[in-house]
């Protein structure tokens, strides 16, 4: 029983590393629509935290 629990622990660790790797790869190569949205012009209001994207 203890051996099974240790194997489950390694499985969780492997799953966590795989999810971290997938997330890192996804963030390093974002989809085209995300890149296009990030490079769109913005109108900044009095408060910098509030920004309004301009319509194309």
Secondary structure, DSSP 8 states (H G I E B T S, - for coil): -HHHHHHHHHHHHHHHHHHHHHHHHHHHS--HHHHHHHTS-EEE-SSTT-EEE---
